[in-house]
Amino acid sequence: MNYRWPLHPLTYPFESLSCWILRTADSYNSEPRDLLMQEFGIIVEGNIINFLDFNPPLELLYGLSKRTGFDWNTIRSMTAHGYVPLLIDTLDNGNGEIFNEYISQFTVLIQKAHRLQRRVLQIPWLNITRVPTLKGCPDCVNKDAAPYLRLYWQLLWMSSCPKHGIFLEPVQMYVKRGRGLGFIWPKERHLKPAPDSLLAMDHITLQAVTEGTAKVPFGKIHAGLWLRILRTVIEELSSPSTCLSLKEKKFIRSFWNKINLPFRYNLGRWGAFEGYSEDLQHTLMHVASVVFEAIFSRQKGFPPAIIDRLAAAPINEKDLVSYNPTAIRGMYTLKKERPVYNIQKQLDALLEAMRTDPEEVKYFRCIVTPLGASDDDIRKIDDYLESLGIPVKHVI
């Protein structure tokens, strides 16, 4: 049976679905796994709902849209489905050719004839072999008016927070029962800041995944183009020496040496970047950032074609070889700004006003309280407002 939920929190900008589901379940004093089971028949083992951020059933997204009245694309944008097909081709890992095209369309460090081709059943930027670990920036979360996790933190295309200059950290989320979300960070945190070159590269990636374009020193380019070039560089840096010419090996080694590491440090047998340990992924991202630092400073040795690609120029989605528009039902283009973000800004301003003005609180309660609401419904609304730092009791 399809019906509208009386309570459902608004989504925050770039919020992950697992985070929103947790907040929604808290509105009903329920566990997320119970909500998913009772409403949609989805069984969650061990209360781990992280998988919702990556490849949840499309039926769940449609069901959530009907329960909340939110547009389907609003729900979809809280998962990796929202990055398909422009930033990620497809969430189906059954076609190794699509993956190979994604990571080898361009030539930066290695000639295409020397590129190692292997049929890998993988999805770019996602690890499909182990339970995903939630990640986030502690400083961003601590400074949020209402703390939450961003979806783009959960994919492997970023290692750091460019805003605060620190590495992303693994985190556990929990509900504080009417007082919002709580977060458990590692006891031993990275003490040193992320390298400047990595922060600069992650800043470009952050623009790409949030705005649809990436501003590089040569100009503004398509987000899908940037991510494919970035993934190509990572692939080339990890290529085994047996497939490289002496010139290519010397060139690639120079970038490893710039961060005081030997060629292919600890990588061992060749594998997909997505399957490496977190430490090795951080290392590869750091070396990649040094490569882009050299490209943007116009260091010699890079093919002119890649410099041209990174220059500002119109690009059609069809120019992305691996671009797969049939990966989803209907088309979805990442827009620079969506109307919901303007609404979010207005809501943030309203919430700020309610924290200091009792009249605003009274007016808002009248709007959101349905006619004939029970005392229990009203109490839940008041508890939710209190969890946002809005004093309610003195205006009742």
Helices and strands as residue ranges (DSSP letters): H 17-27, H 32-40, G 45-47, G 50-53, H 58-68, H 72-76, G 80-83, H 96-104, G 112-114, E 135-136, H 138-143, G 151-154, E 160-161, E 166-167, E 169-170, E 172-175, E 181-184, H 196-211, E 213-216, E 219-222, H 223-237, G 241-243, H 246-258, G 273-275, H 278-296, H 304-309, G 317-319, G 325-327, H 339-354, H 358-368, H 375-387, G 393-395
